[in-house]
Amino acid sequence: MNCKRKYYEKRFSKYPDVVDLFTFRKMLGGIGDTFARRLVRENKVKHTFVKPHYWIYKQSIIDYVLSEDYASRRLRVRV
């Protein structure tokens, strides 16, 4: 598991530690806005809401990519 984490840390290294919703969508391969907001609202990824923007932590995105939920949805990262 640690090997996979390092892989995604390297893959996402060009992104800042905290990203906006648009960048989050891009990091997960261009997922839709509604689905991205659902992931945030269901607390699948750690975030901070500062009106009117969601700020999502890169480490939380990596945690989500390594999660069972991500695998069950058969999503693919397309960085």
N, C-alpha and C positions, 0 to 999 in steps of 0.2 A: 504493500500500500504506500509506503514511504517513497518508493521509486516513482509511482504514478504522480504523487504530490509534487515531487521535484520536476517531473516532466511538465506539469501544468504551470508551475511557478516560472519555469523557463519560457514556456509558450506565451504566458501573459506578462512577461517582464516589461514589455514596452508600454503597458498601461499603468496609470497611477494607482496608488493604494486604495483610493476611493473614486468610484466612477458614477456618472449619471445614468439614468435609465436607458438613454439612447446607446451609450457605450456598452452597457450591460447586455442589451439585445444583440449588439454586434459581436460581443465576446462569445455569446452562445449560438453563434451561427446564423444570426438574422431572425431570431424568433419574433413573433408579433408583439405589438404593444400591449394588447389585452392579456396575453399569456404572461408576459414579463411582469405586468402589474399584479396579476394573480399570484405569481410566485412571491412577490414582495408582501402582498396582503396576507398570504398564508404563512408568512415568516419562514419560508424555505431558505431565504438568504437574509443575513443580517443587514440592516439598513438604518438610515436616519432620514427622517422626513423634515425638510425645512421648506415651508411653503414657497413655491409650488413644486419643489423638486424632491425626488428620492435620490439619496446618495448611498450606494451599495459598496460594501467592503470587498476588495479583491480576494482576500483570504476566504470570505464567505462564499464567493462564487466558486472558488476551487473546491471548497467543502461540498457544495451542491453538485458540482460536476462528478465528484467521487461518490455521491450518494446513490442509494437504491432507487429513489424517485427519478433521478436523472436517467439511470439505466433502464428503468421500466418504461420511460417515455420514448426511448430510442432516439434521443437527440444527439446531435453531433456538433462538436466545436469546429468552427471553420475560420480560424484566425488567419 
